[in-house]
Amino acid sequence: MKKFLQRLKSSDGQALAEFAVVFPVQLLITLGIIQYALVLVARDVVNYAAHAAARAELVGEDAHRAAAMICSPITGTSKGARDVRLEPGYGGTAYEKEDQYGESISFPGWSGPLSPVTGPTPDDVVLPGWGPLKKSGLALLKTHTETKVGREEDEDFVEVQILYEYELPIPAVNWVFSSHRIGGHPHLGIVRTARTPKPWANDGDVSTSDTHPPIPDVEPEDNQ
């Protein structure tokens, strides 16, 4: 009986030692999966924000405001100075600063550099009948919009590109996914482009193959 208890204690100690080694690794893997899933959700939100911006441009509204309103639910709380996550020459996932990490910052797929400081936070967008949209002011700061094809141009579509700086919320693993920091907190730059056709394009010219078909009239139903 005494030998059995000694073996049991030895087995318990070995299991505890194995758990102490395996658990941190398993925890990091689990947190990494959660963070990756949140990044995929953020990409879908930013993609929809690009479509909202294109729609706003189509009807003559503020495309930047429309995109920021869509991105406000996934906007974090950090603000301040922008800086790169990785040192020069280490990996290829960090975005580059202009002139070898000089004063301005640029992203792959984005046309122009960003300022190294975010600037003051605008006021939250006020929705009629609702009030201020929470974190929309900070979303205005982290959303960048560029109209590639405007509503006044000759193309039969409008095209808008947005860059959104997504704050990665899961600690310990967020730096793995980050492209840069804002106020010391890891962020990921997500670039998305969307097109929206102009319903009035080629109006009356049925000879062109890309004419948008007219929307048929719907007869109102009689109330009974």
PENORNOR-V631766 format. One record per residue. N is the residue number from 1. RES is the residue in one small letter. SS is DSSP state (a for helix, b for strand, c for the rest). BURIAL is b if it has 24 or more other C-alpha atoms within 12 Angstrom, else e. D_FIRST is the distance of its C-alpha to the first C-alpha in Angstrom with 2 decimals. Layout:
n->{N & N}
res->{RES & RES}
ss->{SS & SS}
burial->{BURIAL & BURIAL}
d_first->{D_FIRST & D_FIRST}
This chain:
n->{1 & 2 & 3 & 4 & 5 & 6 & 7 & 8 & 9 & 10 & 11 & 12 & 13 & 14 & 15 & 16 & 17 & 18 & 19 & 20 & 21 & 22 & 23 & 24 & 25 & 26 & 27 & 28 & 29 & 30 & 31 & 32 & 33 & 34 & 35 & 36 & 37 & 38 & 39 & 40 & 41 & 42 & 43 & 44 & 45 & 46 & 47 & 48 & 49 & 50 & 51 & 52 & 53 & 54 & 55 & 56 & 57 & 58 & 59 & 60 & 61 & 62 & 63 & 64 & 65 & 66 & 67 & 68 & 69 & 70 & 71 & 72 & 73 & 74 & 75 & 76 & 77 & 78 & 79 & 80 & 81 & 82 & 83 & 84 & 85 & 86 & 87 & 88 & 89 & 90 & 91 & 92 & 93 & 94 & 95 & 96 & 97 & 98 & 99 & 100 & 101 & 102 & 103 & 104 & 105 & 106 & 107 & 108 & 109 & 110 & 111 & 112 & 113 & 114 & 115 & 116 & 117 & 118 & 119 & 120 & 121 & 122 & 123 & 124 & 125 & 126 & 127 & 128 & 129 & 130 & 131 & 132 & 133 & 134 & 135 & 136 & 137 & 138 & 139 & 140 & 141 & 142 & 143 & 144 & 145 & 146 & 147 & 148 & 149 & 150 & 151 & 152 & 153 & 154 & 155 & 156 & 157 & 158 & 159 & 160 & 161 & 162 & 163 & 164 & 165 & 166 & 167 & 168 & 169 & 170 & 171 & 172 & 173 & 174 & 175 & 176 & 177 & 178 & 179 & 180 & 181 & 182 & 183 & 184 & 185 & 186 & 187 & 188 & 189 & 190 & 191 & 192 & 193 & 194 & 195 & 196 & 197 & 198 & 199 & 200 & 201 & 202 & 203 & 204 & 205 & 206 & 207 & 208 & 209 & 210 & 211 & 212 & 213 & 214 & 215 & 216 & 217 & 218 & 219 & 220 & 221 & 222 & 223 & 224}
res->{m & k & k & f & l & q & r & l & k & s & s & d & g & q & a & l & a & e & f & a & v & v & f & p & v & q & l & l & i & t & l & g & i & i & q & y & a & l & v & l & v & a & r & d & v & v & n & y & a & a & h & a & a & a & r & a & e & l & v & g & e & d & a & h & r & a & a & a & m & i & c & s & p & i & t & g & t & s & k & g & a & r & d & v & r & l & e & p & g & y & g & g & t & a & y & e & k & e & d & q & y & g & e & s & i & s & f & p & g & w & s & g & p & l & s & p & v & t & g & p & t & p & d & d & v & v & l & p & g & w & g & p & l & k & k & s & g & l & a & l & l & k & t & h & t & e & t & k & v & g & r & e & e & d & e & d & f & v & e & v & q & i & l & y & e & y & e & l & p & i & p & a & v & n & w & v & f & s & s & h & r & i & g & g & h & p & h & l & g & i & v & r & t & a & r & t & p & k & p & w & a & n & d & g & d & v & s & t & s & d & t & h & p & p & i & p & d & v & e & p & e & d & n & q}
ss->{c & a & a & a & a & a & a & a & a & a & a & a & a & a & a & a & a & a & a & a & a & a & a & a & a & a & a & a & a & a & a & a & a & a & a & a & a & a & a & a & a & a & a & a & a & a & a & a & a & a & a & a & a & a & a & a & a & a & c & c & c & c & a & a & a & a & a & a & a & a & a & a & a & a & c & c & c & c & c & c & b & b & b & b & c & c & c & c & c & c & c & c & c & c & c & c & b & a & a & a & a & c & c & b & b & c & c & c & c & c & c & c & c & b & b & c & b & c & c & c & c & c & c & c & c & b & b & c & c & c & b & b & c & c & c & a & a & a & a & a & a & a & b & b & b & b & b & b & b & c & c & c & c & c & c & c & b & b & b & b & b & b & b & b & b & b & b & c & c & c & c & c & c & a & a & a & a & c & c & b & b & b & c & c & b & b & b & b & b & b & b & b & b & b & b & b & b & c & c & c & c & c & c & c & c & c & c & c & c & c & c & c & c & c & c & c & c & c & c & c & c & c & c & c}
burial->{e & e & e & e & e & e & e & e & e & e & e & e & e & e & e & e & e & e & e & e & e & e & e & e & e & e & e & e & e & e & b & b & e & e & b & b & e & e & b & e & e & b & b & e & b & b & b & b & b & b & b & b & b & b & b & b & b & b & e & e & e & e & b & b & b & b & b & b & b & b & b & b & b & b & b & b & b & b & b & e & b & b & b & b & b & e & e & e & e & e & e & e & e & b & b & b & b & e & e & e & e & e & e & e & b & b & b & e & e & b & e & e & b & b & e & b & e & b & e & e & e & e & e & e & b & e & e & e & e & e & e & e & b & b & b & b & b & b & b & b & b & b & b & b & b & b & b & b & b & b & b & e & e & e & e & b & b & b & b & b & b & b & b & b & b & b & b & b & b & b & e & e & b & b & b & b & b & b & b & b & b & b & e & e & b & b & b & b & b & b & b & b & b & b & b & b & b & b & e & b & b & e & e & e & e & e & e & e & e & e & e & e & e & e & e & e & e & e & e & e & e & e & e & e}
d_first->{0.00 & 3.77 & 5.46 & 5.05 & 6.35 & 8.71 & 9.96 & 10.55 & 12.47 & 14.29 & 15.27 & 16.54 & 18.53 & 20.04 & 21.05 & 22.61 & 24.51 & 25.78 & 26.88 & 28.74 & 30.61 & 31.38 & 32.25 & 35.42 & 36.75 & 36.13 & 37.76 & 40.81 & 41.20 & 41.10 & 43.61 & 45.77 & 45.94 & 46.93 & 49.58 & 50.95 & 51.30 & 53.18 & 55.45 & 56.33 & 57.17 & 59.31 & 61.15 & 62.06 & 63.28 & 65.39 & 66.77 & 67.90 & 69.30 & 71.42 & 72.83 & 73.53 & 75.35 & 77.40 & 78.31 & 79.37 & 81.53 & 83.07 & 84.28 & 85.32 & 82.50 & 80.31 & 77.86 & 75.80 & 75.39 & 74.37 & 71.67 & 70.28 & 70.07 & 67.94 & 65.63 & 65.24 & 62.04 & 60.16 & 61.69 & 59.46 & 60.55 & 60.98 & 64.39 & 66.04 & 66.51 & 65.73 & 64.24 & 62.65 & 58.92 & 58.98 & 60.79 & 63.69 & 62.63 & 59.04 & 58.54 & 61.11 & 59.90 & 61.40 & 64.99 & 67.59 & 69.74 & 73.45 & 74.73 & 71.33 & 69.60 & 72.72 & 73.79 & 73.47 & 70.63 & 70.82 & 68.53 & 68.56 & 70.61 & 72.27 & 75.88 & 76.10 & 74.12 & 72.59 & 73.17 & 70.43 & 70.53 & 70.07 & 72.66 & 72.88 & 71.21 & 73.81 & 73.88 & 71.89 & 73.84 & 75.20 & 75.18 & 77.90 & 76.48 & 73.01 & 73.26 & 71.68 & 69.27 & 66.14 & 65.60 & 68.67 & 70.34 & 67.54 & 67.58 & 71.29 & 70.36 & 67.70 & 69.69 & 72.45 & 75.00 & 77.62 & 80.19 & 80.78 & 83.41 & 85.07 & 86.71 & 90.17 & 89.79 & 91.22 & 87.92 & 87.01 & 83.61 & 82.13 & 79.20 & 77.00 & 74.18 & 71.65 & 69.12 & 66.38 & 64.04 & 60.72 & 58.29 & 54.75 & 52.45 & 48.88 & 47.75 & 46.08 & 47.42 & 50.99 & 52.33 & 51.45 & 53.95 & 56.54 & 59.99 & 60.99 & 60.36 & 62.36 & 61.84 & 58.77 & 57.07 & 56.51 & 59.00 & 59.83 & 63.46 & 64.07 & 67.52 & 68.87 & 72.36 & 73.89 & 77.23 & 79.03 & 82.21 & 85.41 & 86.54 & 90.16 & 90.11 & 93.00 & 94.24 & 97.18 & 96.95 & 95.62 & 96.52 & 93.45 & 90.26 & 88.03 & 89.84 & 87.56 & 88.47 & 89.96 & 87.90 & 89.56 & 90.82 & 88.97 & 91.16 & 90.09 & 89.03 & 91.23 & 89.76 & 89.79}
